[in-house]
């Protein structure tokens, strides 16, 4: 199995974290267990003002996208 991790700037000061694997595909939502893995990832992302998207890849494997949106500091004027 191959795992690829990327962190890149997106939309100015925002960041996009991408984690991909070419291994097992995701189970359909209706057959996923009641584990905490995906729920805790989404919770932690919300705690830092980020969003998470988890999706299967057409070639097999899965991809997790986490967009981290930088908030302006108090008193800072954005362009």
C-alpha positions, 0 to 999 in steps of 0.5 A: 500500500502507498500513502501520500501526505501533502500540505499546501497553501490554498486560497491565500493563507488557508492550508489544505492537508491531503492524505491519500492511499491506494489500498482498501476503499471506503465501505458505504456509509450504510455498512460502516461500523459505529467506530469513532475514527471518522467522527473524531477526525471531523470533531477535531477539525471543527475545533480548529475551524477546519473542514474534513471531506473523506471520499473514495478514489476512482482508482481505489483507495481513499482520500481525506481532505482537511481545509484549514481556514486561517482566521485574521488576528484581532485588529488585522485588516485583510486585503 
